[in-house]
Amino acid sequence: MPSHTIWLTYGGGVFKPDEPVDLPEGTRVQVSVWRPPTPEQSARAWEAIRQISESGAFRSGGKKFTRDELHERDTTGRLDDSNPSTNP
């Protein structure tokens, strides 16, 4: 059976699935415990991402295309043969 994600609630010393699980009784499974972030943690993380994005420090290291290169390409990524300004 392929792996999939189910949500569990811990209480009384046992994990209980939040929804019915289609497994035969007695099936052994492996559980990885991951606590979802709190709303405050999520807000701080998104704020950090926003600040990095706005600072311009987020660089891919790839080629920086000129305006003409960006606007004169067809959908295949090749230079437009009909426009002599884009062909060397």
Number of C-alpha atoms within 10 A of each C-alpha: 4 3 7 5 6 11 9 14 9 10 8 6 6 9 12 13 12 11 9 8 8 6 10 7 6 6 6 8 7 6 10 5 7 6 6 8 10 9 9 9 11 12 12 12 13 12 12 12 13 11 13 12 12 10 9 8 9 11 7 7 6 6 6 9 9 8 8 10 15 12 12 16 15 11 8 7 10 11 19 17 12 8 10 9 12 15 9 5
